[in-house]
Amino acid sequence: MSVTRGGIKDDPKRAVFLDRTRKLLCPSILSSDLADIAGSLKGLENNYDMVHCDVMDGHYVPNLTFGPPVIAALSRHTDKPLDVHLMVTNPDDLLERYAEAGATTLVVHVEVLNHAQRTLFRIRELGCFAGISLNPSTPLETIKWLLPDLDMLLLMSVNPGFSGQSFIPQVLLKIEEAKRMIDESGYPIRIQVDGGITTDNAASIVRAGADMIVAGSAVFDTPSPKDAATELSHIIRTASLRL
C-alpha cells in the first residue's frame, strides 16, 4: 500500500483535497433536510466538492448532531469526500470511530486539545487529512508550531454551534494573516473558512486566502439549493482566478 503526506494515496476522494489547483465548495449538512441528508446532497448534483459534517456533542457547543453511524451511512450514499469537523470536548476518544465511518478529513478544535501534535499525528496515522480549527477570537499564534503537522486550517468566521449566523468581518484580516504565515512556512496547508458565507462575501474570502469554503444556509436555505451551489462554485473559482 502506497502512502503520501497525510495517509493513503490513489484514492479519488483524497485526490479532491490534494488538487491544489481547485478551490473547494463544502456544503454543510447541518443546514440540509436532516430527514433526508442524502437526498439533499443528491439534489445539488455535481455542483460541489466535499461534504462538511459538523459533529457537535452538546458540551463544547450547545447543539447535538451527527454520530459515527450517521457519517458511515452518509458515506455509502455519496462519492464526495466527507469533511468531518469535530466540535467536541473529547476529540481524541472519537478519531478512530469517525475515520472508520469514512471521514476524509478530521478537524479538531485547538481550544480543547491538551497535546495537539499528538492528536494531529494520530489523525494522519488513521489515513485522514489532519485539520485544526480556531474560533474567531483564538489567535493564530496557537498553531504556529503545528504547521508541519497540518493539512488544513479551519478558521471559524462565526462562533460555533448554530447555522445561519452572520460573518464576523474582522476574520478577513485573520485569513490574510494565516495565508502569509502558511506561505512563509512552505507547507501545503489548505485554509477553510466556515460561518456566514454568502454569494455577497465569498469572493472576498477567497481573495483573502481561503481555498475551502463551507456554506450551509447559503446553499440549503434557498429556493433552489442546486442553483445556489452552482453560483457559489462559480464565484469562488472566478475569484481564485483573480488572486
Secondary structure, DSSP 8 states (H G I E B T S, - for coil): --EETTEE-S-HHHHHHH-TT--EEEEBGGGS-TT-HHHHHHTTTTS-S-EEEEEEBSSSSS-B---HHHHHHHHTS-SS-EEEEEESS-GGGTHHHHHHHTEEEEEEEGGG-SSHHHHHHHHHHTTSEEEEEE-TTS-GGGGGGGGGG-SEEEEESS-TT-SS----TTHHHHHHHHHHHHHHHT---EEEEESS--TTTHHHHHHHT--EEEESHHHHSSS-HHHHHHHHHHHHHHHHHT-
